[in-house]
Amino acid sequence: MRTIAAPFIPWVGGKEKLVPYISQVLPPNAHQLLDPFGGGGALTLGLPTCPSRLDIYNDFNRDLVNLFVCVRDCLLSLLRELDFLPLHSRAEFDDLKALLAHDALPPEEMESWEEKELEIASSFPEEDATELIAILKGKAELRNVRRAAAFYKTSRGSFSGTRSSFGVKRNNIRRFRYQLERASKRLQDVVIENKDAMSLIPERDVPNGIVYCDPPYYEAEQLYEAEFGKRDHVRLFHVLKACKGYVVVSYNDCPYIRNLYKDFFIITLQRDNPMAKKKKSVYRELIITNYDPRQFWDKQLDLFEEPGAKWTMDLVHIPRKVLKQ
Ligand SMILES: C[S@@+](CC[C@H](N)C(=O)[O-])C[C@H]1O[C@@H](n2cnc3c(N)ncnc32)[C@H](O)[C@@H]1O
């Protein structure tokens, strides 16, 4: 499968490599794709746009979502702000981190503040009002674009994209620009949200829609700025069990998750590296569905060779009762 666009920042737990496998168990004619734990956006960006399907990307991380909105709506300003100079020093990295540490106003407050400014501007005679409104809108956009650029630069300039410690790397500037441009095109018709996934899913769930969930891995929740506690895994499970649409969940393979999702179908996705002798060279993920994935599964693809490694996909659990027919 050729993907349309790819994640434009490094993101812990990103599923770029797994998109060909995940996408082959998805119902092909769904009217909606909801990606509530969107992160770097591997699935949303990777799938081709379809005019009869509404795509919704969401993440609880406000700065990440702001970057996605800027890539979609004001790419040129963002590119200008990035200036395509890579990070040269730890001092610059620290300045950008400080900018991000200074919390932006919550979106509701920001909106009402901007609304008030616009209201005042509109009370001027028409010609002045038009000019003032354009300036205010430009100011708001610049503020968001600056934050987005800082977030992008600290992600690119840190070890494994974690934005916590400065790491000098070789930057392929041409590739970065190309990725941003492709992603911007792909995102044009994507709705972008910044909500808690467990409230968003019931709001957006529809019978002929897909809910693809890639939550923080069990016992690796602390890797993200957005808080996700142990109890949230159970909350998410209950929300997903009540869904009317097609549910697909990615998780790390562990007994707790296998047991929690025993009412669902479970597929293991395993990557063996025959050249490496260590145990850690086997890497296993789960793909969990509330419907029988075999109806869409292209068996030709369930074994895939990549240089030095082999991927296999196996259905390892069938529930007694199928939740979604
Ligand atoms: C495993 S990552 C998703 C990776 C993504 N699928 C990709 O390919 O890049 C999990 C994401 O969940 C987000 N997250 C954590 N708690 C959340 C919540 N309550 N609601 C929505 N998103 C949340 C994190 O910010 C993180 O981006």
The ligand as a Tripos MOL2 file, in Angstrom:
@<TRIPOS>MOLECULE
LIG
   27    29     1     0     0
SMALL
NO_CHARGES

@<TRIPOS>ATOM
      1 C1          0.5350    6.0710   20.9020 C.3       1 LIG1
      2 S1          0.3370    7.7900   20.6820 S.3       1 LIG1
      3 C2         -0.5150    7.8680   19.1570 C.3       1 LIG1
      4 C3          0.4340    7.6660   18.0070 C.3       1 LIG1
      5 C4         -0.2050    7.8760   16.6380 C.3       1 LIG1
      6 N1         -1.1240    6.8340   16.2910 N.3       1 LIG1
      7 C5          0.8610    7.9730   15.5700 C.2       1 LIG1
      8 O1          0.9170    7.1510   14.6700 O.co2     1 LIG1
      9 O2          1.6960    8.8890   15.6930 O.co2     1 LIG1
     10 C6         -0.9000    8.1940   21.8600 C.3       1 LIG1
     11 C7         -1.4240    9.6250   21.7790 C.3       1 LIG1
     12 O3         -2.5280    9.7710   22.6780 O.3       1 LIG1
     13 C8         -2.5530   11.1200   23.1260 C.3       1 LIG1
     14 N2         -3.4280   11.1530   24.3210 N.ar      1 LIG1
     15 C9         -3.1340   10.8030   25.5970 C.ar      1 LIG1
     16 N3         -4.2390   10.9020   26.3830 N.ar      1 LIG1
     17 C10        -5.2540   11.3120   25.5660 C.ar      1 LIG1
     18 C11        -6.6310   11.5650   25.7640 C.ar      1 LIG1
     19 N4         -7.2070   11.4370   26.9720 N.pl3     1 LIG1
     20 N5         -7.3860   11.9390   24.7050 N.ar      1 LIG1
     21 C12        -6.8170   12.0990   23.4680 C.ar      1 LIG1
     22 N6         -5.4940   11.8740   23.2290 N.ar      1 LIG1
     23 C13        -4.7360   11.4770   24.2520 C.ar      1 LIG1
     24 C14        -1.0950   11.4620   23.3560 C.3       1 LIG1
     25 O4         -0.8930   12.8620   23.3120 O.3       1 LIG1
     26 C15        -0.4270   10.7050   22.1840 C.3       1 LIG1
     27 O5         -0.2360   11.5550   21.1000 O.3       1 LIG1
@<TRIPOS>BOND
     1     1     2 1
     2     2     3 1
     3     2    10 1
     4     3     4 1
     5     4     5 1
     6     5     6 1
     7     5     7 1
     8     7     8 2
     9     7     9 1
    10    10    11 1
    11    11    12 1
    12    11    26 1
    13    12    13 1
    14    13    14 1
    15    13    24 1
    16    14    15 ar
    17    14    23 ar
    18    15    16 ar
    19    16    17 ar
    20    17    18 ar
    21    17    23 ar
    22    18    19 1
    23    18    20 ar
    24    20    21 ar
    25    21    22 ar
    26    22    23 ar
    27    24    25 1
    28    24    26 1
    29    26    27 1
@<TRIPOS>SUBSTRUCTURE
     1 LIG1         1 GROUP 0 **** ****
